[in-house]
Amino acid sequence: MEATAKATFVRVAPRKVQIVLDLIRNKPADEAMAILKYTPKAACEPLAKLLKSAMANAENNFDMDVSRLYVAECAVCQGPTLKRIRPRSKGRAYRINKKTSHITLVLKESEE
């Protein structure tokens, strides 16, 4: 039995999210929440929200024990890129790509 939560169109680049996901993969849910709380990365705020949502899904929808949950799988995919223009000298324009992420988090109950 597993509980999932998804966050789509998160305005953080996928490679930045991947760094934080590597920190919490296969960790107990409460420990993962503590890691997210004290890690100074931009991706931590939406990930903490997502983890909270997955924990609530596990408790309310699947009657799982919250104290035995752990982060079984977590993945990030690139969403659509917002393309913006930055004016430069001599009438030129540089493109700025603002990347988005689709994040999936799966919690499972440990057997112990």
MOPAC internal coordinates of N, CA, C and O (Angstrom, degrees):
PM7 1SCF
backbone

  N    0.0000 0     0.00 0     0.00 0    0    0    0
  C    1.4503 1     0.00 0     0.00 0    1    0    0
  C    1.5303 1   108.31 1     0.00 0    2    1    0
  O    1.2310 1   121.02 1   -43.89 1    3    2    1
  N    1.3206 1   115.65 1   136.11 1    3    2    1
  C    1.4669 1   119.53 1  -178.22 1    5    3    2
  C    1.5237 1   109.74 1  -142.45 1    6    5    3
  O    1.2310 1   121.66 1   -28.56 1    7    6    5
  N    1.3210 1   114.42 1   151.44 1    7    6    5
  C    1.4646 1   121.28 1   177.13 1    9    7    6
  C    1.5152 1   108.10 1  -117.65 1   10    9    7
  O    1.2310 1   120.71 1   -48.02 1   11   10    9
  N    1.3253 1   116.24 1   131.98 1   11   10    9
  C    1.4637 1   119.71 1  -178.38 1   13   11   10
  C    1.5150 1   110.49 1  -118.03 1   14   13   11
  O    1.2310 1   121.74 1   -21.98 1   15   14   13
  N    1.3136 1   114.27 1   158.02 1   15   14   13
  C    1.4661 1   121.77 1   172.07 1   17   15   14
  C    1.5264 1   106.73 1  -145.25 1   18   17   15
  O    1.2310 1   120.81 1   -37.44 1   19   18   17
  N    1.3262 1   116.06 1   142.56 1   19   18   17
  C    1.4603 1   120.86 1  -179.39 1   21   19   18
  C    1.5203 1   109.35 1  -127.81 1   22   21   19
  O    1.2310 1   121.39 1   -38.53 1   23   22   21
  N    1.3239 1   114.95 1   141.47 1   23   22   21
  C    1.4592 1   121.64 1   172.53 1   25   23   22
  C    1.5217 1   106.39 1  -123.65 1   26   25   23
  O    1.2310 1   120.76 1   -55.74 1   27   26   25
  N    1.3229 1   116.15 1   124.26 1   27   26   25
  C    1.4599 1   119.32 1  -177.81 1   29   27   26
  C    1.5288 1   109.92 1  -114.79 1   30   29   27
  O    1.2310 1   121.52 1   -26.09 1   31   30   29
  N    1.3081 1   114.69 1   153.91 1   31   30   29
  C    1.4627 1   123.08 1   177.88 1   33   31   30
  C    1.5371 1   112.63 1    57.86 1   34   33   31
  O    1.2310 1   120.66 1  -141.46 1   35   34   33
  N    1.3365 1   116.35 1    38.54 1   35   34   33
  C    1.4696 1   120.92 1   177.28 1   37   35   34
  C    1.5180 1   107.71 1   -76.58 1   38   37   35
  O    1.2310 1   120.10 1   -49.31 1   39   38   37
  N    1.3315 1   117.42 1   130.69 1   39   38   37
  C    1.4628 1   122.08 1  -173.55 1   41   39   38
  C    1.5328 1   112.70 1   -83.04 1   42   41   39
  O    1.2310 1   120.75 1  -127.15 1   43   42   41
  N    1.3242 1   116.17 1    52.85 1   43   42   41
  C    1.4605 1   122.74 1   173.19 1   45   43   42
  C    1.5221 1   106.04 1  -133.85 1   46   45   43
  O    1.2310 1   120.21 1   -40.50 1   47   46   45
  N    1.3236 1   117.20 1   139.50 1   47   46   45
  C    1.4640 1   121.09 1  -178.49 1   49   47   46
  C    1.5392 1   110.49 1   -63.80 1   50   49   47
  O    1.2310 1   120.00 1   -37.80 1   51   50   49
  N    1.3321 1   117.61 1   142.20 1   51   50   49
  C    1.4661 1   120.61 1  -176.85 1   53   51   50
  C    1.5309 1   114.72 1   -59.35 1   54   53   51
  O    1.2310 1   119.89 1   145.39 1   55   54   53
  N    1.3420 1   117.82 1   -34.61 1   55   54   53
  C    1.4694 1   117.38 1  -179.84 1   57   55   54
  C    1.5161 1   111.60 1   -68.41 1   58   57   55
  O    1.2310 1   120.03 1   151.72 1   59   58   57
  N    1.3325 1   117.56 1   -28.28 1   59   58   57
  C    1.4639 1   120.56 1   177.65 1   61   59   58
  C    1.5287 1   110.77 1   -74.46 1   62   61   59
  O    1.2310 1   120.78 1   145.06 1   63   62   61
  N    1.3322 1   116.11 1   -34.94 1   63   62   61
  C    1.4645 1   120.87 1   177.69 1   65   63   62
  C    1.5252 1   109.55 1   -69.18 1   66   65   63
  O    1.2310 1   120.42 1   140.51 1   67   66   65
  N    1.3341 1   116.81 1   -39.49 1   67   66   65
  C    1.4645 1   121.90 1  -176.67 1   69   67   66
  C    1.5294 1   111.54 1   -59.80 1   70   69   67
  O    1.2310 1   120.18 1   143.32 1   71   70   69
  N    1.3261 1   117.27 1   -36.68 1   71   70   69
  C    1.4687 1   121.88 1   179.26 1   73   71   70
  C    1.5203 1   109.98 1   -60.06 1   74   73   71
  O    1.2310 1   120.34 1   136.21 1   75   74   73
  N    1.3308 1   116.96 1   -43.79 1   75   74   73
  C    1.4605 1   121.13 1  -178.05 1   77   75   74
  C    1.5288 1   110.78 1   -74.37 1   78   77   75
  O    1.2310 1   120.05 1   142.97 1   79   78   77
  N    1.3354 1   117.50 1   -37.03 1   79   78   77
  C    1.4684 1   120.18 1   178.82 1   81   79   78
  C    1.5281 1   111.06 1   -61.85 1   82   81   79
  O    1.2310 1   120.15 1   144.48 1   83   82   81
  N    1.3333 1   117.32 1   -35.52 1   83   82   81
  C    1.4534 1   120.65 1   178.21 1   85   83   82
  C    1.5297 1   111.89 1   -63.77 1   86   85   83
  O    1.2310 1   120.34 1   153.11 1   87   86   85
  N    1.3351 1   116.96 1   -26.89 1   87   86   85
  C    1.4596 1   120.98 1   179.12 1   89   87   86
  C    1.5314 1   112.18 1   -72.72 1   90   89   87
  O    1.2310 1   120.25 1   146.49 1   91   90   89
  N    1.3444 1   117.12 1   -33.51 1   91   90   89
  C    1.4697 1   119.48 1  -172.60 1   93   91   90
  C    1.5266 1   113.91 1  -103.39 1   94   93   91
  O    1.2310 1   119.37 1   173.52 1   95   94   93
  N    1.3195 1   118.80 1    -6.48 1   95   94   93
  C    1.4657 1   121.09 1  -178.29 1   97   95   94
  C    1.5254 1   110.92 1   -61.57 1   98   97   95
  O    1.2310 1   120.16 1   -45.96 1   99   98   97
  N    1.3432 1   117.30 1   134.04 1   99   98   97
  C    1.4794 1   126.04 1   180.00 1  101   99   98
  C    1.5254 1   114.04 1    63.62 1  102  101   99
  O    1.2310 1   119.69 1  -159.29 1  103  102  101
  N    1.3139 1   118.19 1    20.71 1  103  102  101
  C    1.4613 1   121.89 1   176.55 1  105  103  102
  C    1.5330 1   109.11 1   -99.70 1  106  105  103
  O    1.2310 1   119.65 1   -26.53 1  107  106  105
  N    1.3333 1   118.28 1   153.47 1  107  106  105
  C    1.4706 1   120.00 1   172.20 1  109  107  106
  C    1.5281 1   110.13 1   -60.14 1  110  109  107
  O    1.2310 1   120.56 1   -29.10 1  111  110  109
  N    1.3223 1   116.54 1   150.90 1  111  110  109
  C    1.4655 1   121.01 1  -173.03 1  113  111  110
  C    1.5239 1   112.34 1   -61.21 1  114  113  111
  O    1.2310 1   120.10 1   137.99 1  115  114  113
  N    1.3452 1   117.41 1   -42.01 1  115  114  113
  C    1.4644 1   118.86 1  -179.19 1  117  115  114
  C    1.5281 1   111.92 1   -67.99 1  118  117  115
  O    1.2310 1   120.50 1   144.15 1  119  118  117
  N    1.3312 1   116.64 1   -35.85 1  119  118  117
  C    1.4701 1   120.72 1   176.87 1  121  119  118
  C    1.5286 1   110.53 1   -68.66 1  122  121  119
  O    1.2310 1   120.58 1   140.70 1  123  122  121
  N    1.3319 1   116.49 1   -39.30 1  123  122  121
  C    1.4661 1   121.21 1   177.36 1  125  123  122
  C    1.5327 1   110.65 1   -62.25 1  126  125  123
  O    1.2310 1   120.71 1   140.32 1  127  126  125
  N    1.3393 1   116.25 1   -39.68 1  127  126  125
  C    1.4684 1   120.27 1   178.52 1  129  127  126
  C    1.5285 1   110.46 1   -63.93 1  130  129  127
  O    1.2310 1   120.18 1   139.99 1  131  130  129
  N    1.3377 1   117.26 1   -40.01 1  131  130  129
  C    1.4671 1   121.38 1   178.61 1  133  131  130
  C    1.5277 1   110.47 1   -65.86 1  134  133  131
  O    1.2310 1   120.33 1   139.63 1  135  134  133
  N    1.3366 1   116.97 1   -40.37 1  135  134  133
  C    1.4689 1   120.81 1   178.47 1  137  135  134
  C    1.5250 1   109.77 1   -61.79 1  138  137  135
  O    1.2310 1   120.66 1   135.17 1  139  138  137
  N    1.3458 1   116.33 1   -44.83 1  139  138  137
  C    1.4642 1   120.24 1  -179.46 1  141  139  138
  C    1.5244 1   111.48 1   -65.15 1  142  141  139
  O    1.2310 1   120.80 1   144.72 1  143  142  141
  N    1.3204 1   116.08 1   -35.28 1  143  142  141
  C    1.4655 1   119.93 1  -177.83 1  145  143  142
  C    1.5340 1   111.97 1   -66.75 1  146  145  143
  O    1.2310 1   120.59 1   144.42 1  147  146  145
  N    1.3346 1   116.49 1   -35.58 1  147  146  145
  C    1.4643 1   119.75 1  -173.59 1  149  147  146
  C    1.5251 1   113.99 1  -108.09 1  150  149  147
  O    1.2310 1   119.56 1  -168.64 1  151  150  149
  N    1.3201 1   118.45 1    11.36 1  151  150  149
  C    1.4623 1   120.79 1   176.06 1  153  151  150
  C    1.5316 1   108.68 1   -98.08 1  154  153  151
  O    1.2310 1   119.87 1   -56.13 1  155  154  153
  N    1.3269 1   117.86 1   123.87 1  155  154  153
  C    1.4693 1   119.96 1  -176.14 1  157  155  154
  C    1.5309 1   113.49 1   -84.06 1  158  157  155
  O    1.2310 1   120.53 1  -113.26 1  159  158  157
  N    1.3185 1   116.60 1    66.74 1  159  158  157
  C    1.4614 1   121.59 1   178.45 1  161  159  158
  C    1.5269 1   108.38 1  -126.97 1  162  161  159
  O    1.2310 1   120.61 1   -30.06 1  163  162  161
  N    1.3333 1   116.44 1   149.94 1  163  162  161
  C    1.4634 1   121.65 1  -178.54 1  165  163  162
  C    1.5288 1   111.85 1   -65.55 1  166  165  163
  O    1.2310 1   120.35 1   150.43 1  167  166  165
  N    1.3247 1   116.94 1   -29.57 1  167  166  165
  C    1.4687 1   120.87 1  -176.87 1  169  167  166
  C    1.5231 1   112.63 1   -75.48 1  170  169  167
  O    1.2310 1   119.69 1   167.04 1  171  170  169
  N    1.3252 1   118.19 1   -12.96 1  171  170  169
  C    1.4620 1   120.63 1  -174.68 1  173  171  170
  C    1.5235 1   113.13 1   -68.15 1  174  173  171
  O    1.2310 1   120.10 1   143.99 1  175  174  173
  N    1.3172 1   117.42 1   -36.01 1  175  174  173
  C    1.4629 1   119.90 1  -177.76 1  177  175  174
  C    1.5353 1   112.46 1   -63.74 1  178  177  175
  O    1.2310 1   118.64 1   126.92 1  179  178  177
  N    1.3441 1   120.19 1   -53.08 1  179  178  177
  C    1.4627 1   118.52 1   177.01 1  181  179  178
  C    1.5322 1   113.18 1   -65.75 1  182  181  179
  O    1.2310 1   119.79 1   149.76 1  183  182  181
  N    1.3364 1   118.01 1   -30.24 1  183  182  181
  C    1.4600 1   120.34 1   178.31 1  185  183  182
  C    1.5261 1   111.87 1   -69.93 1  186  185  183
  O    1.2310 1   120.16 1   142.62 1  187  186  185
  N    1.3219 1   117.29 1   -37.38 1  187  186  185
  C    1.4663 1   120.47 1   177.09 1  189  187  186
  C    1.5285 1   109.95 1   -64.67 1  190  189  187
  O    1.2310 1   120.69 1   138.91 1  191  190  189
  N    1.3167 1   116.28 1   -41.09 1  191  190  189
  C    1.4602 1   121.28 1   176.96 1  193  191  190
  C    1.5289 1   110.77 1   -61.46 1  194  193  191
  O    1.2310 1   121.04 1   137.95 1  195  194  193
  N    1.3260 1   115.62 1   -42.05 1  195  194  193
  C    1.4591 1   121.88 1  -179.38 1  197  195  194
  C    1.5287 1   111.11 1   -66.96 1  198  197  195
  O    1.2310 1   120.38 1   138.79 1  199  198  197
  N    1.3237 1   116.88 1   -41.21 1  199  198  197
  C    1.4612 1   121.43 1   178.34 1  201  199  198
  C    1.5217 1   110.82 1   -63.87 1  202  201  199
  O    1.2310 1   120.81 1   138.41 1  203  202  201
  N    1.3243 1   116.06 1   -41.59 1  203  202  201
  C    1.4736 1   121.11 1   176.70 1  205  203  202
  C    1.5205 1   110.54 1   -59.93 1  206  205  203
  O    1.2310 1   120.98 1   137.11 1  207  206  205
  N    1.3224 1   115.74 1   -42.89 1  207  206  205
  C    1.4639 1   121.39 1   179.33 1  209  207  206
  C    1.5253 1   111.43 1   -64.00 1  210  209  207
  O    1.2310 1   120.35 1   136.84 1  211  210  209
  N    1.3280 1   116.93 1   -43.16 1  211  210  209
  C    1.4645 1   121.02 1   179.14 1  213  211  210
  C    1.5282 1   111.05 1   -64.37 1  214  213  211
  O    1.2310 1   120.52 1   141.78 1  215  214  213
  N    1.3441 1   116.62 1   -38.22 1  215  214  213
  C    1.4662 1   120.59 1   177.44 1  217  215  214
  C    1.5271 1   110.85 1   -65.26 1  218  217  215
  O    1.2310 1   120.55 1   138.94 1  219  218  217
  N    1.3140 1   116.56 1   -41.06 1  219  218  217
  C    1.4580 1   120.98 1   178.02 1  221  219  218
  C    1.5266 1   110.80 1   -65.64 1  222  221  219
  O    1.2310 1   120.33 1   140.20 1  223  222  221
  N    1.3394 1   116.98 1   -39.80 1  223  222  221
  C    1.4597 1   121.13 1   176.57 1  225  223  222
  C    1.5315 1   110.69 1   -61.14 1  226  225  223
  O    1.2310 1   120.75 1   136.84 1  227  226  225
  N    1.3301 1   116.16 1   -43.16 1  227  226  225
  C    1.4650 1   120.60 1  -179.27 1  229  227  226
  C    1.5206 1   111.02 1   -63.10 1  230  229  227
  O    1.2310 1   120.99 1   137.31 1  231  230  229
  N    1.3227 1   115.72 1   -42.69 1  231  230  229
  C    1.4665 1   120.48 1  -176.77 1  233  231  230
  C    1.5266 1   111.64 1   -72.12 1  234  233  231
  O    1.2310 1   120.26 1   132.81 1  235  234  233
  N    1.3229 1   117.12 1   -47.19 1  235  234  233
  C    1.4692 1   120.42 1  -172.70 1  237  235  234
  C    1.5185 1   113.94 1   -84.63 1  238  237  235
  O    1.2310 1   119.79 1   142.32 1  239  238  237
  N    1.3303 1   118.00 1   -37.68 1  239  238  237
  C    1.4622 1   120.42 1  -174.73 1  241  239  238
  C    1.5294 1   113.54 1   -91.44 1  242  241  239
  O    1.2310 1   120.10 1   150.24 1  243  242  241
  N    1.3410 1   117.41 1   -29.76 1  243  242  241
  C    1.4598 1   120.33 1  -173.66 1  245  243  242
  C    1.5270 1   113.43 1  -120.08 1  246  245  243
  O    1.2310 1   119.46 1  -177.73 1  247  246  245
  N    1.3287 1   118.64 1     2.27 1  247  246  245
  C    1.4802 1   123.76 1  -179.75 1  249  247  246
  C    1.5289 1   112.37 1    52.48 1  250  249  247
  O    1.2310 1   120.59 1  -136.60 1  251  250  249
  N    1.3255 1   116.48 1    43.40 1  251  250  249
  C    1.4602 1   121.00 1   178.29 1  253  251  250
  C    1.5268 1   109.27 1   -89.02 1  254  253  251
  O    1.2310 1   121.24 1   -24.30 1  255  254  253
  N    1.3254 1   115.24 1   155.70 1  255  254  253
  C    1.4571 1   121.37 1   177.21 1  257  255  254
  C    1.5333 1   108.57 1   -82.02 1  258  257  255
  O    1.2310 1   120.47 1   -61.89 1  259  258  257
  N    1.3249 1   116.71 1   118.11 1  259  258  257
  C    1.4754 1   121.35 1  -174.43 1  261  259  258
  C    1.5233 1   112.08 1   -64.30 1  262  261  259
  O    1.2310 1   120.22 1   148.54 1  263  262  261
  N    1.3279 1   117.18 1   -31.46 1  263  262  261
  C    1.4702 1   119.81 1  -177.57 1  265  263  262
  C    1.5331 1   112.42 1   -72.01 1  266  265  263
  O    1.2310 1   119.87 1   164.20 1  267  266  265
  N    1.3477 1   117.85 1   -15.80 1  267  266  265
  C    1.4622 1   120.94 1  -178.56 1  269  267  266
  C    1.5205 1   113.08 1  -105.82 1  270  269  267
  O    1.2310 1   119.67 1  -171.16 1  271  270  269
  N    1.3265 1   118.23 1     8.84 1  271  270  269
  C    1.4605 1   121.40 1  -178.53 1  273  271  270
  C    1.5243 1   111.46 1   -79.23 1  274  273  271
  O    1.2310 1   121.03 1   -33.25 1  275  274  273
  N    1.3316 1   115.64 1   146.75 1  275  274  273
  C    1.4655 1   120.76 1   172.56 1  277  275  274
  C    1.5267 1   109.30 1  -141.29 1  278  277  275
  O    1.2310 1   120.98 1   -21.39 1  279  278  277
  N    1.3166 1   115.74 1   158.61 1  279  278  277
  C    1.4693 1   121.53 1  -178.60 1  281  279  278
  C    1.5295 1   107.57 1   -79.36 1  282  281  279
  O    1.2310 1   120.52 1   -78.63 1  283  282  281
  N    1.3294 1   116.62 1   101.37 1  283  282  281
  C    1.4611 1   121.38 1  -176.67 1  285  283  282
  C    1.5212 1   111.23 1   -79.00 1  286  285  283
  O    1.2310 1   120.45 1   131.25 1  287  286  285
  N    1.3198 1   116.75 1   -48.75 1  287  286  285
  C    1.4652 1   121.30 1  -179.95 1  289  287  286
  C    1.5228 1   108.70 1  -136.89 1  290  289  287
  O    1.2310 1   121.37 1   -34.52 1  291  290  289
  N    1.3114 1   114.98 1   145.48 1  291  290  289
  C    1.4642 1   119.81 1   171.56 1  293  291  290
  C    1.5192 1   107.40 1  -149.85 1  294  293  291
  O    1.2310 1   121.55 1   -45.68 1  295  294  293
  N    1.3145 1   114.63 1   134.32 1  295  294  293
  C    1.4668 1   119.21 1  -175.93 1  297  295  294
  C    1.5203 1   109.61 1  -143.37 1  298  297  295
  O    1.2310 1   121.35 1   -24.63 1  299  298  297
  N    1.3176 1   115.02 1   155.37 1  299  298  297
  C    1.4626 1   120.90 1   175.93 1  301  299  298
  C    1.5267 1   108.48 1  -133.63 1  302  301  299
  O    1.2310 1   121.01 1   -43.41 1  303  302  301
  N    1.3204 1   115.68 1   136.59 1  303  302  301
  C    1.4578 1   122.60 1   175.68 1  305  303  302
  C    1.5274 1   107.95 1  -122.37 1  306  305  303
  O    1.2310 1   120.75 1   -25.98 1  307  306  305
  N    1.3110 1   116.17 1   154.02 1  307  306  305
  C    1.4530 1   119.20 1   179.22 1  309  307  306
  C    1.5182 1   110.05 1   -79.24 1  310  309  307
  O    1.2310 1   121.28 1   -47.76 1  311  310  309
  N    1.3270 1   115.16 1   132.24 1  311  310  309
  C    1.4548 1   121.31 1   175.21 1  313  311  310
  C    1.5182 1   109.51 1   -92.47 1  314  313  311
  O    1.2310 1   120.26 1    13.72 1  315  314  313
  N    1.3249 1   117.11 1  -166.28 1  315  314  313
  C    1.4636 1   119.55 1   178.88 1  317  315  314
  C    1.5321 1   111.54 1   -67.51 1  318  317  315
  O    1.2310 1   120.84 1   -30.69 1  319  318  317
  N    1.3034 1   116.00 1   149.31 1  319  318  317
  C    1.4640 1   121.86 1   179.56 1  321  319  318
  C    1.5148 1   109.75 1   -98.00 1  322  321  319
  O    1.2310 1   120.89 1   -50.53 1  323  322  321
  N    1.3286 1   115.90 1   129.47 1  323  322  321
  C    1.4659 1   120.86 1   174.91 1  325  323  322
  C    1.5219 1   107.55 1   -84.87 1  326  325  323
  O    1.2310 1   120.50 1   -55.78 1  327  326  325
  N    1.3178 1   116.65 1   124.22 1  327  326  325
  C    1.4622 1   120.52 1  -176.98 1  329  327  326
  C    1.5173 1   109.36 1  -101.41 1  330  329  327
  O    1.2310 1   120.93 1   -56.52 1  331  330  329
  N    1.3315 1   115.83 1   123.48 1  331  330  329
  C    1.4562 1   122.09 1  -178.66 1  333  331  330
  C    1.5170 1   109.19 1  -124.14 1  334  333  331
  O    1.2310 1   120.56 1   -22.52 1  335  334  333
  N    1.3367 1   116.53 1   157.48 1  335  334  333
  C    1.4657 1   121.78 1  -178.10 1  337  335  334
  C    1.5164 1   109.43 1  -114.06 1  338  337  335
  O    1.2310 1   120.90 1   -44.19 1  339  338  337
  N    1.3306 1   115.89 1   135.81 1  339  338  337
  C    1.4628 1   122.22 1   177.83 1  341  339  338
  C    1.5262 1   107.65 1  -114.87 1  342  341  339
  O    1.2310 1   119.71 1   -62.42 1  343  342  341
  N    1.3293 1   118.17 1   117.58 1  343  342  341
  C    1.4672 1   119.46 1   178.39 1  345  343  342
  C    1.5356 1   111.24 1   -65.38 1  346  345  343
  O    1.2310 1   121.03 1   -41.16 1  347  346  345
  N    1.3256 1   115.64 1   138.84 1  347  346  345
  C    1.4574 1   121.19 1   178.16 1  349  347  346
  C    1.5343 1   108.50 1  -126.85 1  350  349  347
  O    1.2310 1   121.06 1    -0.44 1  351  350  349
  N    1.3160 1   115.57 1   179.56 1  351  350  349
  C    1.4548 1   119.85 1  -176.60 1  353  351  350
  C    1.5262 1   112.09 1   -68.30 1  354  353  351
  O    1.2310 1   120.50 1   -20.81 1  355  354  353
  N    1.3375 1   116.65 1   159.19 1  355  354  353
  C    1.4572 1   125.43 1   177.49 1  357  355  354
  C    1.5277 1   112.54 1    60.15 1  358  357  355
  O    1.2310 1   120.40 1  -148.76 1  359  358  357
  N    1.3284 1   116.83 1    31.24 1  359  358  357
  C    1.4518 1   121.00 1   175.11 1  361  359  358
  C    1.5125 1   115.61 1    76.03 1  362  361  359
  O    1.2310 1   120.91 1  -169.69 1  363  362  361
  N    1.3056 1   115.87 1    10.31 1  363  362  361
  C    1.4661 1   118.76 1   179.69 1  365  363  362
  C    1.5264 1   110.29 1   -83.42 1  366  365  363
  O    1.2310 1   121.22 1   -11.15 1  367  366  365
  N    1.3252 1   115.27 1   168.85 1  367  366  365
  C    1.4610 1   120.80 1   175.93 1  369  367  366
  C    1.5177 1   108.80 1  -140.58 1  370  369  367
  O    1.2310 1   120.83 1   -48.21 1  371  370  369
  N    1.3261 1   116.01 1   131.79 1  371  370  369
  C    1.4564 1   120.92 1   175.85 1  373  371  370
  C    1.5210 1   108.00 1  -102.41 1  374  373  371
  O    1.2310 1   121.18 1   -37.00 1  375  374  373
  N    1.3138 1   115.35 1   143.00 1  375  374  373
  C    1.4581 1   119.60 1   178.32 1  377  375  374
  C    1.5270 1   110.22 1   -88.81 1  378  377  375
  O    1.2310 1   121.00 1   -41.64 1  379  378  377
  N    1.3349 1   115.70 1   138.36 1  379  378  377
  C    1.4552 1   121.76 1   173.24 1  381  379  378
  C    1.5150 1   107.17 1  -116.66 1  382  381  379
  O    1.2310 1   120.43 1   -57.04 1  383  382  381
  N    1.3298 1   116.78 1   122.96 1  383  382  381
  C    1.4594 1   122.04 1   178.95 1  385  383  382
  C    1.5242 1   109.36 1   -98.47 1  386  385  383
  O    1.2310 1   120.62 1   -61.67 1  387  386  385
  N    1.3259 1   116.43 1   118.33 1  387  386  385
  C    1.4618 1   121.17 1   178.16 1  389  387  386
  C    1.5246 1   106.69 1  -101.45 1  390  389  387
  O    1.2310 1   121.03 1   -71.97 1  391  390  389
  N    1.3175 1   115.63 1   108.03 1  391  390  389
  C    1.4607 1   120.50 1  -173.18 1  393  391  390
  C    1.5218 1   111.64 1   -85.17 1  394  393  391
  O    1.2310 1   120.86 1   -29.15 1  395  394  393
  N    1.3278 1   115.97 1   150.85 1  395  394  393
  C    1.4593 1   121.89 1   176.84 1  397  395  394
  C    1.5244 1   109.26 1  -122.50 1  398  397  395
  O    1.2310 1   120.88 1   -16.73 1  399  398  397
  N    1.3306 1   115.92 1   163.27 1  399  398  397
  C    1.4549 1   121.81 1  -176.32 1  401  399  398
  C    1.5220 1   110.89 1  -129.89 1  402  401  399
  O    1.2310 1   121.32 1   -30.60 1  403  402  401
  N    1.3253 1   115.08 1   149.40 1  403  402  401
  C    1.4559 1   122.77 1   168.21 1  405  403  402
  C    1.5337 1   105.63 1  -113.49 1  406  405  403
  O    1.2310 1   120.37 1   -61.97 1  407  406  405
  N    1.3369 1   116.91 1   118.03 1  407  406  405
  C    1.4696 1   121.21 1  -174.88 1  409  407  406
  C    1.5291 1   109.69 1  -112.36 1  410  409  407
  O    1.2310 1   120.57 1   -45.01 1  411  410  409
  N    1.3247 1   116.51 1   134.99 1  411  410  409
  C    1.4644 1   122.80 1   176.40 1  413  411  410
  C    1.5146 1   109.38 1  -122.73 1  414  413  411
  O    1.2310 1   120.85 1   -46.51 1  415  414  413
  N    1.3411 1   115.98 1   133.49 1  415  414  413
  C    1.4615 1   122.23 1  -178.77 1  417  415  414
  C    1.5217 1   108.34 1  -128.15 1  418  417  415
  O    1.2310 1   120.03 1   -50.65 1  419  418  417
  N    1.3309 1   117.56 1   129.35 1  419  418  417
  C    1.4682 1   121.97 1  -179.95 1  421  419  418
  C    1.5309 1   108.44 1  -120.98 1  422  421  419
  O    1.2310 1   120.93 1   -54.10 1  423  422  421
  N    1.3203 1   115.82 1   125.90 1  423  422  421
  C    1.4707 1   121.95 1   177.17 1  425  423  422
  C    1.5296 1   108.57 1  -109.08 1  426  425  423
  O    1.2310 1   121.43 1   -39.77 1  427  426  425
  N    1.3365 1   114.87 1   140.23 1  427  426  425
  C    1.4670 1   121.06 1   174.50 1  429  427  426
  C    1.5156 1   108.91 1  -128.98 1  430  429  427
  O    1.2310 1   121.26 1   -17.72 1  431  430  429
  N    1.3315 1   115.20 1   162.28 1  431  430  429
  C    1.4455 1   121.16 1   178.71 1  433  431  430
  C    1.5166 1   108.88 1   -92.90 1  434  433  431
  O    1.2310 1   120.07 1   -47.71 1  435  434  433
  N    1.3283 1   117.47 1   132.29 1  435  434  433
  C    1.4660 1   120.39 1   179.37 1  437  435  434
  C    1.5176 1   109.69 1   -76.03 1  438  437  435
  O    1.2310 1   120.31 1   -28.83 1  439  438  437
  N    1.3345 1   117.02 1   151.17 1  439  438  437
  C    1.4630 1   121.60 1  -175.64 1  441  439  438
  C    1.5234 1   112.82 1   -80.28 1  442  441  439
  O    1.2310 1   120.00 1   162.02 1  443  442  441
  N    1.3318 1   117.60 1   -17.98 1  443  442  441
  C    1.4696 1   121.06 1  -175.28 1  445  443  442
  C    1.5072 1   111.96 1   -60.32 1  446  445  443
  O    1.2310 1   120.10 1   180.00 1  447  446  445

